[in-house]
Amino acid sequence: MSDTVETAARTAPAAVIVAIDGPSGTGKSSTSKAVASQLGLSFLDTGAQYRAMTWWMISNGIDVHDAAAVATAASKPVIVSGTDPAAPTITVDGVDASGPIRTPEVTSKVSAVSAVPEVRTVITELQRSVATSAPNGIVVEGRDIGTTVLPDADVKIFLTASAEARAARRSGELGSQGAAAVTATKEALIKRDEADSTRKTSPLAKADDAVEVDTTDLTLQQVIECLVTLVGEKRNAR
């Protein structure tokens, strides 16, 4: 396909770029995949890319708390993200990493790796490349999409929820049981929020022109319907 045809496809009324940001446990991934599926758009989980980078660092013996070492190695792994919302994939150097990147070890170290500016530069360029090459448009979810990665996105949404609600959801996802597990998860989420919101490079933040949606008292289906409506209104206005 020629560049002219690709450009025309991306600028068609239906080809919107949707940025969905927010902290962990707000329903970003589930909502983003569902919205993309309903609207016929591609999907990109940017958090998975940072997890993939972190997993590669761990697997290759890089001290993730040594920012200089992480920066030096940041350009080495080849990370490829599949954008089918029904079956998103991610590989690192040709190896399926969808399972390994979800381990507790990666979860505990991803903030340290993602805070390194060189890592963010590499991943941001990758994200922009994926987003701009999606012919039918794309839903991109993360923490700095609307503010840094895709500041010109057609639709920007920032999902929020109380720490208690987020902890309960995340504990359920992880199969944790009991009040102690929820409390531990809540503390971990708050710690992650603090790290992501205070890092110097591309901190977690709501874009000035983003629509904030509090999911605390909403079902997943209600959140999906809300976002599908917002994107639909944008499409109709073009």
N, C-alpha and C positions, 0 to 999 in steps of 0.2 A: 504494500500500500504506500502511495506517495505521501510526502510530508503535507502536501496540500489537502489530500483527502483526510488524513489523520486530524489535521487542524480543524477542518470543517466538521468532522464527527464530534470533536470535543466541544465545539462551540454551538452545537445544536441545542435547542431549548431543553432537551432532556438531560444533556450532559453536564450535570452540576457537580461541583466539588463540595463535599460536606465535611466540615471539621467538627469532631465531637471530642471535647476535652473534659477532664475532671479527675478527681482522685480515685484510688482503688475502692471497689465495692459499691460504686454508684450505678452499676449496670451497663457500663460503656460497651463492653465487648458483646454481650448478648443483644443489647439494643441495636448496636451498629450493624451487626450481622443481619439481624432481622429487617432493619430498614433497607439495607442494601439489597437484600433478597426481594423484598416487596417492590422496590423501585427499579430493579434490573440494573443495579450499579455494582461496581467492583467494591472490594473491602480490603482495608489494610490495618492490621493491628501493629502499631508502631512500638508498643511496649514489648512485643515478642522479639522485635529486632534488637532492642537493648538487652533483653534476656539472652538472645543468641550470642551477642557480643560478650556478655558476661560468662556464659557457658564456655565459649572458646577460650577466654582468658584463663579460667579455672583449669580447663582440660590441658592447656599448654603451660601450666606452671607459673603463670604470671600473678604476682602479688597484687590483688585488686585494690589494695590500700596504698600502693606505690603509684601515685598519679603519673610520674614520669615514665615508668615502665609500661603502664596502660596506654599512655599517649603514643609511645614509640611503636606499640604493637597494633594500634587501632586500625590501621589500613590493611592489615594482613588477612583477616578472615573474609571469605566471599560469602555474603549473606543474600539469599534469594527468597523473596516472599511470594507465595501464591495468593492471588486476590479473589478467588471464588468464595463468596460468603458462605456457601453451603459446605465447603471443605477447604478452609484456608490452610496453607502449608508453609513451612519454613525450613530451609536447609542451610547448613554451614559447611562450606567446602564440599558440597555435594552430598552431605550426610543429613538424613532426616533428624531435625532437632526438636520437633514439636513436643516430644515427651520430656527429654532431658532438661529443657529450659524451664520446666515448671517445678523443679525440685526445690525443697526448702533452702538448700545451699545457694542456689541461684537467686532465689527470692531475697535472701538476706544480704546479698552482695551487689545486686543490680543498681541500687542507688549510688554506691561508691563509683561504679564504673560509668554510669550515665552522667555523673557530675563532671567528668573529665572533658574539657572543651574539645579536644581533638576527636574524642569519641562522638560527641554531638555533631561535629562538623561532618564526619563520615556518614553517620546515620541520617542526618538531615538531608544531605545530598541524595542519598538513596531513596528517602521518602518522597522527595520532590520529583525524582525521576519516575517513580512508580505512579504517583498521582497524575502527573501531566501526560503520561502515556496511556492512561485508561480511556479508551475511545468512547465509552458510554457514560463516563462520569464515575465517581468513586466516593465512598464514605471512609474517611480516615480518622481513626480514634487514637487518642494519646493524652499528653499532658501539656504540650506546647504547640499544638497544631495551628490553632487560630491566631496565636500570638507571634510565632516564629517560623514554623515550617511552611505554612500556607496562609499568610496574612491576607491574601486576596481571595480566599475561599468564598464561594457563593453563599453558603450557609454556615454559620458558626453557632455551635450549641455547647453550653457548659453545664454538665450534670453535677448535681450536688446531692447530699443526703446526710443525715445525722451520723455521727460516729457509731452510735449504738446500732442503727439499722444496717450500716455497712458491715459492721463486725458480725452481726447475725447472719447476713447473707454470705459473707466470705467463709464463716465457720461451716455453714451448710454445704458450700461448694467443696470444702476440704474434708467433709465428713466428720468434723469435730463434734464432740458431744459435751453438754453441760455448761453451766455458768462460767466455770473457770476457763474453759476453752474460748468462750466468747470474749471474756475479759482480756485474755492474752492476745487474742486476735485484734481487739480494739486498740490495745496498747501498741501493737506492731503497726497498725494502720496509721495511728497518730504520729508515730516515729517516722514512718515513711512520708507522710504529708509534710512534716517539718523539714525533712531532708530535701524533698522535691521543691518545696516552696521557697527555700532559702538559698538554694544553690545559685552561684553567680551567673552561670550560663543557662539561658532559657528556662527559668523557673516555672513551676506549675502556676498558672495564673489565668484568670478569665479575661478574654479579649474585650475591649471596650464595646465592640459592636456584636458581641455574642448574646444569644438568648439563654438565660439561666433557667434550668428546669430542676426543681427540687423533687427527687424521686422517693423521698422518705416514706410517704404515705400512698404511693402509687404502685400498682401492680406492673409487672414487666410489660404486659399488653397495653396498658394505659400509656406508658412511656413511649412505646413503639408508635402507637396511634398519634400521639402528640408530635413526634418528630416527623412522621410521614406527612402529617398535615403541614408542618412548617416548610418542609422541602417542596411539597406540592404547591404551596402558595408562591414560593420563589420561582418555580418553573413557570407557573401561570403568569407571573409578572414580567417574564422576559419576552 
